[in-house]
């Protein structure tokens, strides 16, 4: 079990290293695209005829991608938790030693397993939120074959993965029986 926990921790570290890179590249691409879009709106063969909001959305998303950790923190506050997200915090994550995983009840075992894999879940959730924002941008531009609601659902589940310990404790409390 220790090997699996260490492997998942390393994958979480890799995702946590890649996420800021992806965010800053997406911010740069959105900024350049919005500048190009504003420039092209002045030409007679405007590619955004009927969709004048596309450069504005790209400009706003450029700022959102550049400060993605603040966006995730605000989403976590809206979800009812006080978790402050730093997209570079997980690079120093070291998985704990696997001791006694089995608890006194199935709920305790679930909480123990979630705590062991928490670094992976949080990094994966942040990456899911990032790709939801990228997919939403493609839907707004008219090149994505998804719905805006699907992007919102993906973002919501990403926030739930970032708060995996809170979600697991809530799930366990729902299924506990009063003895």
N, C-alpha and C positions, 0 to 999 in steps of 0.2 A: 504494500500500500504506500510505503514511503516513496518509492520510485514514481508512482503515479502522481502523488502530491507534488513532488519536485518537478516532474515534467510539466504538469499543469501550471505551476508557479513560473517556470521558465517561459511557457507560452504566454502567460499573462504579462511577464516582463517584456517580451518581444512586442506584444500588442501595445503596451504602454510606451514603448520607444517609437513605434511606427505611427501612433495616433497624432502626436504633435507635428510630425513631418507631413502627414496627410492633411492636417488642418491648415498648416501654413501654405502648402502647395495649393490647396483648394481656395484659400483666401486670395492668393496671388492670381490664380486663374480667373476667379470671379471678378476681381478688380480689373484685370486686363479686358475681360469680356464686357464688363459694363462700360469701360472707356470706349471700346470699339463699338458697342451698341449705341452710345450717345453720339459718336461720330457718324455712324451709318444712318441715324435717324434724320440727319440733315440732307441726305442724298435722295435723288428721285426714286431710286430702286431700293427703298427702305425694306430690309428683310423683316422688320418688326411691324409692318403695317397691320393694324388691327390688334396688336399686342404691345402697346407702348410701355407697359409696366416691366417688361423683361429686363432692361438695363438697370432699372431702379431696384428690382428684386435682387439682381446679382450684386449690386453695390451694398445692399443691406446684408446679404449673406456673406460678402467678403469680410465685413466687420464681425459677423457672428462666428465665422470660422477662425478669424484671428484671435478672438477671445472665447474660444469654445468652452474652456473650463468655467468661465462665468455663466455661460448659457446653461451648462449642466448643473451648476450650483443653484441657479434660479429655478430650474425645473425640479430639482430635489426639494427646494423650499416649497414650491407649489404642490409637490406630492406629500408634504406634511412631515418631512424629515429635516434635520438640521445638518446634513452631511455636506461638507464643503469639498468640492471636487477639484483636484489638481491633476492635470493630465500627465504630469511627470512624477507624481508621487509613488507610483507603483514600481518604478525602476529599482528601488531599493528593497522591494518585497522579497523576503526569504520565507519559504514555506515552513510551517512549524513541523516539529517532529511528531510523527504519528504515534501517539500513546494509546490509550484506551479509547477507541472510537465508539464502541458500544456503550450506550448509556443505560440507565435504569429503565427507560421506557423508549418506545420507538421514536417519540418526539425528540428526546434527548440525543438519540443517534443521528437524527436528521440535522439537528442544530450543530452537532460536532462535525459532521461531514461538510456542511455548508461553511463552517468556519475554516476548515482545512482548504477549501477551494475558493475562498472569498476573493483572493487577489485575481484569480482567473475570471471569475464572474464579473467583477467590477470593470476590468479592462475590456472584456468582451461586450459588456453593456454599453460602455462609452463608445466603442467602435460601432456598435449597432445604431446608436444615436447619430453618429457621424454619417453613416451610410444612409440613414433615413433622411437626413438633411440634404445629402447629395441627390438622393432619389427625388425628393420634393423639388429641388431645383430643376431637374430634368423634366418633371411633370409640368412645372410652370412654364418652361421653355417650349413645351409641346413636343418633346422628343421621347419622353418616357411613356411606357405603356402600363402605367399604374394609376391608382387613384390617390388623391390627396389624403383621403381617410386612411388608406393603407400605410402611407408614410407616417401619419400621426400614430397609428397603432404600433408600428415598428419603433417609433421614438418612445412611446409609453412603455413598451416592454423592455427597451434598453434602460430606461430609468428604473424600472423594477429590478433589473439585473444589477444595477449599481447598488441598489438598496437590498441586496439579496438576503442579508441577515435579518433585516426588519421584516421582509416578506416571509421568510421561513418561520420566524417566531409567530407572525400573525397566522400562518397556515397551521402551525402546531396548536396554537390556542383555539382555533376553530374546531379541531378534531379531538381535543382532549375531552375526556368524559369526567364529570364530577364524581369522584370516588367516594 
